């Protein structure tokens, strides 16, 4: 990790709606999901960390690591104020 990389505790993020398979996987790793008509709010378990992984361009990109080791990549869209999640492991 270099000097400009920041790691922080992760609590909640707003995302577009998930398909059922993604919801099942995320919940299986201890996350809570509240679904609304056009977005979801994901609450991560205590001990989840979020680390910026690429130089910040238009969209910030992060690696989220849950306490059980499960990893997710996040791409935060500042204009929409929502994150896209990509399940890794």
JOMOMO-V674576 format. One record per pair of residues at least 4 apart in sequence whose ideal C-beta (glycine too) atoms are under 8 Angstrom apart, sorted by sequence separation. I is the first residue (numbers start at 1). J is the second residue. D is the distance in Angstrom with one decimal. If there is no record, write none. Layout:
BEGIN
{{I	J	D} {I	J	D}}
END
This chain:
BEGIN
{{1	5	4.6} {18	22	4.2} {19	23	7.3} {20	24	6.4} {21	25	6.6} {22	26	6.2} {23	27	6.1} {24	28	6.2} {25	29	7.0} {27	31	6.0} {36	40	6.8} {44	48	3.8} {52	56	7.1} {56	60	5.2} {65	69	7.0} {66	70	4.5} {77	81	7.3} {18	23	4.8} {26	31	4.6} {27	32	7.5} {35	40	5.1} {36	41	7.6} {65	70	7.5} {66	71	7.5} {77	82	5.6} {1	7	7.3} {27	33	6.4} {34	40	6.6} {65	71	5.4} {66	72	7.5} {76	82	7.7} {77	83	7.2} {26	33	6.4} {33	40	5.4} {34	41	4.7} {54	61	4.5} {64	71	6.9} {76	83	4.8} {77	84	7.1} {18	26	7.3} {33	41	7.3} {52	60	6.5} {53	61	5.6} {63	71	6.2} {64	72	4.4} {75	83	6.6} {33	42	5.5} {34	43	7.6} {52	61	7.1} {53	62	6.2} {63	72	7.7} {64	73	7.4} {74	83	4.8} {75	84	4.7} {23	33	5.9} {32	42	7.4} {33	43	7.7} {52	62	5.6} {53	63	4.8} {63	73	6.0} {64	74	5.6} {74	84	7.2} {31	42	5.6} {32	43	4.3} {51	62	6.2} {62	73	7.2} {63	74	7.7} {74	85	5.8} {75	86	7.5} {23	35	8.0} {31	43	6.5} {50	62	4.9} {51	63	5.0} {61	73	6.8} {62	74	4.4} {73	85	7.2} {74	86	7.7} {31	44	5.5} {50	63	7.4} {61	74	6.9} {62	75	8.0} {72	85	5.2} {73	86	4.2} {30	44	7.8} {31	45	6.6} {50	64	5.1} {51	65	7.5} {61	75	5.3} {62	76	7.1} {72	86	6.7} {18	33	7.0} {30	45	3.9} {49	64	7.2} {60	75	7.5} {61	76	7.6} {72	87	5.8} {73	88	6.1} {26	42	6.7} {29	45	7.8} {48	64	6.4} {49	65	5.1} {59	75	5.1} {60	76	4.6} {72	88	6.3} {18	35	7.9} {48	65	6.8} {59	76	6.0} {71	88	4.3} {17	35	6.6} {48	66	5.1} {59	77	5.5} {60	78	7.5} {70	88	8.0} {71	89	5.0} {47	66	7.7} {48	67	6.4} {59	78	7.0} {70	89	5.8} {44	64	7.1} {47	67	3.9} {53	73	7.6} {58	78	7.8} {69	89	7.3} {17	38	7.0} {45	66	6.3} {46	67	7.3} {64	85	7.8} {16	38	7.6} {17	39	6.7} {18	40	6.0} {44	66	6.6} {45	67	5.7} {16	39	6.1} {17	40	5.8} {15	39	6.6} {16	40	7.3} {50	74	7.1} {14	39	5.6} {15	40	5.1} {14	40	7.3} {15	41	7.8} {14	41	5.6} {15	42	6.0} {13	41	7.4} {14	42	8.0} {12	41	5.9} {13	42	5.4} {12	42	6.6} {12	43	5.0} {13	44	7.9} {11	43	6.6} {12	44	7.2} {11	44	6.2} {10	44	5.1} {31	66	7.4} {30	66	6.5} {11	48	7.6} {29	66	5.2} {30	67	7.1} {9	47	7.8} {10	48	4.5} {30	68	6.9} {9	48	6.9} {10	49	6.2} {29	68	5.9} {9	49	6.4} {10	50	3.9} {8	49	7.0} {9	50	7.6} {29	70	4.5} {7	49	5.3} {8	50	5.5} {7	50	7.1} {8	51	7.9} {39	82	6.4} {42	85	7.5} {7	51	4.4} {6	51	7.0} {5	51	6.1} {6	52	5.7} {26	72	8.0} {5	52	5.9} {5	53	7.6} {1	51	7.3} {10	64	5.6} {26	85	7.9} {13	74	6.8} {26	87	7.6} {25	87	6.0} {13	76	7.9} {22	85	7.7} {22	87	6.7} {16	82	6.1} {14	81	6.7} {15	82	5.9} {14	82	5.1} {15	83	5.3} {16	84	7.1} {14	83	6.7} {15	84	6.9} {13	83	4.7} {15	85	5.9} {13	85	7.8}}
END
